Amino acid sequence: MTASSSPPISHLVEPGEAAPSPQPGCCHLSSRWWCGLGLSFIGMYLCLIFLVPGYQWLPEQTTVPPFGNDFLQEWVGGRMILDGQAASLYDWKVFDERQHDPRNVGFQWSRETFFPPVYPPPHYLLASALAWFDYRWAVIVWHILLASSLWLGISVIARELAASQPLSGGSRFQTLVAKWSWLAFVGFPPLFFSILMGQKGPLWLLLLAVTWCLLRRRKMFEAGVIFGLLSIKPTLFFLLPLVMLRFGHWRFLAGSTWSVAILWGGAWLLLPSEVWRGFADQGRLASNYAAVGGYHLDWSCNLIALANASSPPDLRFLQWLLVAPLVLYVLARLLSPATLRFDRPDDLFKLLLATFLLSPHAYYYDMMILMVPIFWYLISEPQRGVAYFFVALASVLAAGDFLKIFGLPLIPIVLVGLLTELILREPSTNSILRKSTADEGPLSQSLPLTWSNPS
């Protein structure tokens, strides 16, 4: 069977426009699509500025949340490095005092709240670039960076799919979903929560989007270089290198190693040894982080938090009876296939779900990166995309009530369910994997279908 000679038609073009044959790197997105997305983001930030107490500069009052929310602890860490206090970076007492010192941050806020230093030294070394600014202006610059990362990340995903995803012959439902797919970004709670908390979800989205697009184009070393930047967030970084090692993608690993060496090696040379001892002590607390006071169990996305909530406090060892089999099962299913596919969203979705579940710590604002495969599904398989989106949406919205009723975090349970559904679908997709590349249409002519383990 030969591929159709007619070009694929994107449902993201303006009505009545001719859709030229898409090529990687070019796109024909509807101006209405971008306007809807842009206006929604502007409205979101206006609400943030005028309605959220954490973004109203009130130096004459004592506020409950700090101005800029979670960004405060990153700025404080960067400022301590600039002020020559790097050796005390992981001293919680010193860090607490710096956070609540009005002479340092410019305002007063509740001493009942404390943001501990939980990020690795390279993260705070990078944050020191923003610590050159006074805190008030650093928050503004930080949000400009987040907004830019968000827009670039969505642009990378949308343009890549519009340029390479064949959508010819789509149903009316598929056309409707593609036309309004920008609402998925706006309506995904982790997005608004990332912006509200000053969290880095948009930055992680951008790094993952660029990495995956480079993998789709078989630019393995470049993909590794970009993904290596995510090593400053080790709880999201750890799994993909293991998977790539399993499949023998050495150029990707070489690129990641190069980035990691620059980031971590530079921090090793510039920061005192006390920083690394403090970070090592902090890392040993990671498995018990869910048991620390102030931990938001309803925000949690990982199996360790689920295990901690499932076992009595005096019988914590029982948690491993739950975690160990699930961890082994997830790893076995993730590493057992003979091929790793980058032209379809299933492998990416399974990888990200497994990353959250196996991570020692993950909150739902980090789930921003799930929008890469979910948006991919919305364009290529809209029924599944809509289902996955609303399942993720409902899990976040219902997490608080579920915790109050059952005493368990809902999100990791839902993520296990999604991963199980993807695994159960594998037999039905095996026949697709065995089809010839000619059946795949124009996508197969420019993108790899299966990358087998070289061994």
C-alpha positions as CSV (number, residue, x, y, z in Angstrom):
1,M,0.0,0.0,0.0
2,T,1.4,3.5,-0.9
3,A,0.9,6.7,1.1
4,S,-1.7,9.1,-0.1
5,S,-0.3,11.8,-2.3
6,S,-2.7,14.5,-1.0
7,P,-1.2,16.7,1.6
8,P,-2.5,16.5,5.2
9,I,-4.9,19.3,6.2
10,S,-4.5,20.9,9.6
11,H,-7.7,21.9,11.4
12,L,-5.8,24.8,12.9
13,V,-5.9,26.8,9.7
14,E,-8.4,29.6,9.1
15,P,-11.7,28.5,7.4
16,G,-11.5,28.8,3.7
17,E,-7.7,28.9,3.6
18,A,-5.8,26.4,1.6
19,A,-3.6,24.2,3.7
20,P,-0.3,23.7,2.0
21,S,1.7,20.5,2.7
22,P,3.2,21.1,6.1
23,Q,6.9,20.9,6.6
24,P,8.8,20.7,9.9
25,G,9.5,24.2,11.1
26,C,6.6,25.9,9.4
27,C,3.0,26.1,10.5
28,H,-0.3,27.6,9.6
29,L,-2.0,28.2,12.9
30,S,-5.3,30.1,13.0
31,S,-5.0,33.6,14.2
32,R,-8.1,33.0,16.3
33,W,-6.4,30.1,18.0
34,W,-3.5,32.4,19.0
35,C,-5.7,35.3,19.9
36,G,-7.8,33.2,22.2
37,L,-4.7,31.8,23.9
38,G,-3.1,35.2,24.2
39,L,-6.1,37.1,25.6
40,S,-6.7,34.3,28.1
41,F,-3.2,34.6,29.4
42,I,-3.5,38.4,29.7
43,G,-6.7,38.0,31.6
44,M,-5.0,35.4,33.9
45,Y,-2.2,37.8,34.7
46,L,-4.5,40.7,35.3
47,C,-6.4,38.6,37.8
48,L,-3.1,37.7,39.4
49,I,-2.0,41.3,39.8
50,F,-5.3,42.8,41.0
51,L,-7.0,40.0,42.9
52,V,-4.3,37.8,44.5
53,P,-3.0,39.1,47.8
54,G,0.4,37.5,47.2
55,Y,1.0,39.8,44.3
56,Q,0.0,43.1,45.9
57,W,3.0,45.0,47.2
58,L,2.1,46.1,50.8
59,P,5.3,46.9,52.6
60,E,3.5,48.8,55.3
61,Q,1.4,45.7,56.3
62,T,2.1,42.3,57.6
63,T,0.7,39.8,55.1
64,V,0.0,36.1,55.4
65,P,1.5,34.9,52.1
66,P,4.8,36.6,50.9
67,F,4.8,38.8,47.9
68,G,5.7,36.5,45.0
69,N,4.8,33.3,46.9
70,D,7.2,30.4,46.3
71,F,9.7,32.5,44.3
72,L,10.8,34.1,47.6
73,Q,12.9,31.1,48.7
74,E,14.7,31.0,45.3
75,W,15.5,34.7,45.5
76,V,16.7,34.3,49.1
77,G,18.9,31.4,48.1
78,G,20.4,33.4,45.3
79,R,20.9,36.5,47.5
80,M,22.7,34.4,50.1
81,I,25.2,33.3,47.5
82,L,25.7,36.9,46.4
83,D,26.2,38.0,50.0
84,G,28.8,35.3,50.7
85,Q,26.5,33.2,52.9
86,A,26.4,30.2,50.5
87,A,27.9,27.9,53.3
88,S,24.6,28.5,55.3
89,L,22.3,27.9,52.3
90,Y,20.8,24.7,53.7
91,D,20.8,25.9,57.3
92,W,17.0,26.2,57.9
93,K,17.4,28.6,60.8
94,V,19.5,31.0,58.8
95,F,17.3,30.6,55.7
96,D,14.2,31.3,57.7
97,E,15.6,34.4,59.2
98,R,16.6,35.7,55.7
99,Q,13.1,35.1,54.4
100,H,11.4,37.1,57.2
101,D,13.9,39.9,57.5
102,P,12.1,43.1,56.2
103,R,15.5,44.7,55.5
104,N,16.3,41.9,53.1
105,V,13.0,41.3,51.3
106,G,11.3,44.8,51.8
107,F,8.1,43.7,53.6
108,Q,6.8,41.7,56.5
109,W,4.9,38.5,56.3
110,S,3.7,35.7,58.6
111,R,6.4,34.0,60.6
112,E,4.2,30.9,60.9
113,T,5.0,30.0,57.2
114,F,8.5,28.9,56.1
115,F,9.7,27.9,52.6
116,P,12.7,25.5,53.1
117,P,15.6,25.3,50.7
118,V,14.8,22.2,48.7
119,Y,16.5,22.8,45.4
120,P,20.0,21.7,44.4
121,P,23.0,24.1,44.5
122,P,23.0,24.8,40.7
123,H,19.4,25.9,41.0
124,Y,20.2,28.6,43.5
125,L,23.3,29.6,41.6
126,L,21.2,30.3,38.6
127,A,18.7,32.1,40.8
128,S,21.5,34.4,42.0
129,A,21.2,36.2,38.6
130,L,17.7,37.4,39.6
131,A,18.9,38.2,43.1
132,W,20.8,41.2,41.7
133,F,17.5,42.9,41.6
134,D,15.6,44.1,44.6
135,Y,13.0,41.5,45.5
136,R,10.0,43.4,44.3
137,W,11.5,43.9,40.8
138,A,12.9,40.4,40.8
139,V,9.4,39.0,41.1
140,I,8.3,41.0,38.0
141,V,11.3,39.9,36.0
142,W,10.6,36.3,37.1
143,H,7.0,36.4,35.9
144,I,8.1,37.8,32.5
145,L,10.5,34.8,32.2
146,L,7.6,32.4,33.2
147,A,5.2,34.0,30.7
148,S,7.8,33.9,28.0
149,S,8.6,30.2,28.7
150,L,4.9,29.4,28.7
151,W,4.3,31.1,25.3
152,L,7.4,29.6,23.8
153,G,6.6,26.1,25.1
154,I,3.0,26.1,23.7
155,S,4.3,27.5,20.5
156,V,6.8,24.7,20.1
157,I,4.2,22.0,20.7
158,A,1.5,23.6,18.6
159,R,3.7,24.5,15.7
160,E,5.4,21.0,15.6
161,L,2.0,19.3,15.6
162,A,0.5,21.6,13.0
163,A,3.6,21.1,10.8
164,S,3.7,17.3,11.0
165,Q,0.5,15.8,12.2
166,P,-1.7,14.5,9.4
167,L,-5.3,15.4,10.1
168,S,-6.9,14.9,6.7
169,G,-10.4,13.4,6.7
170,G,-11.0,14.3,10.3
171,S,-14.5,14.1,11.8
172,R,-16.5,17.2,12.8
173,F,-15.6,16.4,16.4
174,Q,-11.9,16.3,15.6
175,T,-12.2,19.6,13.8
176,L,-14.0,21.2,16.8
177,V,-11.5,19.9,19.3
178,A,-8.6,21.1,17.3
179,K,-10.2,24.6,16.9
180,W,-10.7,25.0,20.6
181,S,-7.7,23.1,21.8
182,W,-6.1,26.2,23.2
183,L,-8.6,26.1,26.0
184,A,-6.9,22.9,27.3
185,F,-3.8,25.0,28.2
186,V,-5.9,27.8,29.8
187,G,-8.2,25.4,31.7
188,F,-5.6,23.1,33.1
189,P,-5.3,23.9,36.8
190,P,-1.6,23.2,37.1
191,L,-1.0,26.2,34.7
192,F,-2.9,28.7,36.8
193,F,-1.5,27.3,40.0
194,S,2.1,27.5,38.6
195,I,1.6,31.2,37.8
196,L,-0.2,31.8,41.1
197,M,2.6,30.3,43.1
198,G,5.4,31.6,41.0
199,Q,6.4,28.0,40.2
200,K,8.5,26.8,37.3
201,G,5.9,24.6,35.5
202,P,6.1,26.8,32.4
203,L,9.9,26.5,32.3
204,W,9.7,22.7,32.6
205,L,7.0,22.7,29.9
206,L,9.3,24.5,27.5
207,L,12.3,22.3,28.2
208,L,10.3,19.1,27.7
209,A,8.5,20.4,24.6
210,V,11.9,21.3,22.9
211,T,13.4,18.0,24.0
212,W,10.6,15.9,22.5
213,C,10.4,17.8,19.3
214,L,14.2,17.3,18.8
215,L,13.7,13.6,19.6
216,R,10.9,13.4,16.9
217,R,13.5,14.8,14.4
218,R,16.2,12.4,15.6
219,K,18.4,15.2,16.8
220,M,19.6,13.1,19.8
221,F,22.5,15.0,21.0
222,E,20.7,18.4,20.9
223,A,17.7,16.8,22.7
224,G,20.0,15.5,25.4
225,V,21.6,19.0,25.9
226,I,18.2,20.6,26.4
227,F,16.9,17.9,28.7
228,G,20.1,18.1,30.7
229,L,19.0,21.6,31.8
230,L,16.2,19.9,33.7
231,S,18.7,18.3,36.1
232,I,18.2,21.4,38.3
233,K,14.8,19.7,39.0
234,P,16.1,16.2,39.8
235,T,12.7,14.9,40.8
236,L,11.6,15.2,37.2
237,F,14.9,14.5,35.5
238,F,15.9,11.1,36.8
239,L,13.8,8.6,34.7
240,L,14.3,9.5,31.0
241,P,18.1,9.0,31.1
242,L,17.5,5.5,32.5
243,V,15.1,4.8,29.7
244,M,17.5,6.1,27.1
245,L,20.2,4.0,28.6
246,R,18.0,1.0,28.3
247,F,17.5,1.6,24.6
248,G,21.1,2.5,24.0
249,H,20.6,6.1,22.8
250,W,24.2,7.2,23.6
251,R,24.1,10.5,21.8
252,F,21.2,11.6,23.9
253,L,23.1,10.6,27.0
254,A,26.2,12.4,25.8
255,G,24.2,15.6,25.4
256,S,22.6,15.3,28.8
257,T,26.0,14.6,30.4
258,W,27.4,17.7,28.7
259,S,24.7,19.9,30.2
260,V,24.8,18.3,33.6
261,A,28.6,18.7,33.7
262,I,28.3,22.4,32.9
263,L,25.6,23.1,35.4
264,W,26.7,20.9,38.3
265,G,30.5,21.2,37.6
266,G,30.2,25.0,37.5
267,A,28.3,25.0,40.8
268,W,30.9,22.6,42.3
269,L,33.7,25.1,41.4
270,L,31.9,28.2,42.5
271,L,30.3,27.2,45.7
272,P,31.9,26.1,49.0
273,S,32.0,22.5,50.1
274,E,29.5,23.2,53.0
275,V,26.8,23.7,50.4
276,W,27.1,20.2,49.1
277,R,27.1,18.7,52.6
278,G,24.0,20.6,53.4
279,F,22.4,19.5,50.1
280,A,23.3,15.9,50.9
281,D,21.6,16.1,54.3
282,Q,18.6,17.7,52.7
283,G,18.5,14.9,50.1
284,R,18.4,12.2,52.8
285,L,15.1,13.7,54.0
286,A,13.4,13.3,50.6
287,S,11.8,9.9,51.2
288,N,10.2,11.3,54.4
289,Y,9.2,14.7,52.9
290,A,5.6,13.7,52.8
291,A,5.6,13.3,56.6
292,V,6.9,16.8,57.3
293,G,4.4,19.2,58.7
294,G,3.0,21.6,56.2
295,Y,3.2,19.1,53.3
296,H,0.2,19.3,51.0
297,L,-0.8,15.7,50.6
298,D,-3.7,16.7,48.3
299,W,-1.2,18.3,45.9
300,S,1.0,15.2,45.8
301,C,1.4,13.1,42.7
302,N,3.8,10.3,43.8
303,L,3.6,6.8,45.2
304,I,5.6,7.6,48.3
305,A,3.1,10.1,49.5
306,L,0.3,7.6,48.8
307,A,2.2,5.0,50.8
308,N,2.8,7.4,53.8
309,A,-0.9,8.1,53.9
310,S,-1.8,4.4,53.7
311,S,0.3,3.1,56.5
312,P,0.0,3.9,60.3
313,P,2.7,6.3,61.6
314,D,4.3,3.7,63.8
315,L,4.4,1.1,61.0
316,R,6.0,3.2,58.2
317,F,7.8,0.1,56.9
318,L,4.5,-1.1,55.6
319,Q,4.5,1.6,53.0
320,W,7.1,-0.4,51.1
321,L,4.7,-3.3,50.8
322,L,2.6,-0.9,48.6
323,V,5.4,1.1,46.9
324,A,7.9,-1.7,46.0
325,P,5.6,-3.8,43.8
326,L,4.2,-0.8,42.1
327,V,7.6,0.7,41.4
328,L,8.9,-2.6,40.0
329,Y,5.8,-3.0,37.9
330,V,6.0,0.5,36.5
331,L,9.7,0.1,35.7
332,A,9.1,-3.3,34.1
333,R,6.3,-2.0,31.8
334,L,8.3,1.1,30.9
335,L,11.5,-0.7,30.0
336,S,10.2,-4.0,28.6
337,P,9.1,-2.9,25.0
338,A,11.6,-3.7,22.2
339,T,11.2,-0.2,20.8
340,L,10.8,3.4,22.0
341,R,8.5,5.5,19.8
342,F,8.7,9.2,19.5
343,D,6.2,9.7,16.7
344,R,3.1,8.9,18.9
345,P,2.2,10.3,22.3
346,D,1.7,7.0,24.2
347,D,5.4,6.4,25.1
348,L,5.8,10.0,26.2
349,F,2.6,9.9,28.3
350,K,3.7,6.7,30.0
351,L,7.1,8.1,30.7
352,L,5.8,11.2,32.3
353,L,3.2,9.4,34.4
354,A,5.9,7.0,35.6
355,T,8.1,10.0,36.4
356,F,5.5,11.5,38.7
357,L,4.7,8.2,40.4
358,L,8.3,7.2,41.1
359,S,9.5,10.7,42.0
360,P,10.4,11.2,45.7
361,H,8.5,14.5,45.6
362,A,6.1,16.0,43.0
363,Y,3.3,18.5,43.4
364,Y,0.5,19.0,40.9
365,Y,1.8,22.3,39.6
366,D,4.6,20.3,38.0
367,M,1.9,18.4,36.0
368,M,2.2,21.3,33.4
369,I,4.5,19.0,31.4
370,L,1.6,16.5,30.9
371,M,0.1,19.1,28.5
372,V,2.7,17.9,25.9
373,P,1.1,14.5,25.4
374,I,-2.4,15.6,26.2
375,F,-2.3,18.3,23.6
376,W,-0.8,15.8,21.2
377,Y,-3.8,13.5,21.8
378,L,-6.3,16.4,21.4
379,I,-4.9,16.9,17.9
380,S,-4.3,13.3,16.8
381,E,-6.8,11.3,18.8
382,P,-9.3,13.8,20.1
383,Q,-11.6,11.3,22.0
384,R,-8.7,10.1,24.1
385,G,-7.3,13.6,24.4
386,V,-10.5,15.0,25.8
387,A,-10.9,12.0,28.2
388,Y,-7.3,12.3,29.5
389,F,-7.7,16.1,29.9
390,F,-10.9,15.8,32.0
391,V,-9.6,12.9,34.1
392,A,-6.5,15.0,35.0
393,L,-8.7,18.1,35.5
394,A,-11.1,16.2,37.8
395,S,-8.3,14.6,39.8
396,V,-6.8,18.0,40.7
397,L,-10.2,19.7,41.5
398,A,-11.4,16.8,43.6
399,A,-8.1,16.1,45.4
400,G,-8.8,18.2,48.5
401,D,-12.3,16.7,49.2
402,F,-11.0,13.2,48.5
403,L,-8.3,13.7,51.1
404,K,-10.8,14.9,53.7
405,I,-13.1,12.0,53.1
406,F,-10.7,9.1,52.6
407,G,-7.4,10.4,54.0
408,L,-5.6,9.5,50.8
409,P,-4.1,11.6,48.0
410,L,-6.2,11.2,44.9
411,I,-3.8,12.3,42.1
412,P,-1.3,9.4,42.4
413,I,-4.3,7.0,42.3
414,V,-5.6,8.6,39.1
415,L,-2.1,8.5,37.6
416,V,-1.8,4.8,38.3
417,G,-5.2,4.4,36.6
418,L,-4.1,6.3,33.5
419,L,-0.8,4.3,33.3
420,T,-2.8,1.1,33.6
421,E,-5.1,2.1,30.9
422,L,-2.2,2.9,28.6
423,I,-0.6,-0.5,29.3
424,L,-3.9,-2.3,28.7
425,R,-4.2,-0.6,25.4
426,E,-0.8,-2.0,24.2
427,P,-2.1,-5.3,22.7
428,S,-4.6,-3.4,20.6
429,T,-1.9,-1.1,19.3
430,N,0.6,-3.9,18.5
431,S,-1.1,-4.4,15.1
432,I,-0.5,-0.7,14.4
433,L,3.2,-1.0,15.2
434,R,3.6,-3.9,12.8
435,K,2.1,-1.9,9.9
436,S,4.4,-0.8,7.1
437,T,5.5,2.8,7.1
438,A,3.6,3.4,3.9
439,D,0.4,3.1,5.9
440,E,1.4,6.0,8.1
441,G,1.1,8.7,5.5
442,P,3.3,11.8,5.3
443,L,4.4,11.6,9.0
444,S,6.4,8.5,8.4
445,Q,8.3,10.1,5.5
446,S,9.9,12.6,7.8
447,L,9.9,11.0,11.3
448,P,11.1,7.7,12.7
449,L,8.4,5.2,13.5
450,T,10.3,2.9,15.8
451,W,13.8,3.2,17.3
452,S,14.9,-0.3,18.2
453,N,17.3,-1.1,20.9
454,P,20.7,-1.4,19.1
455,S,21.5,-4.5,21.0
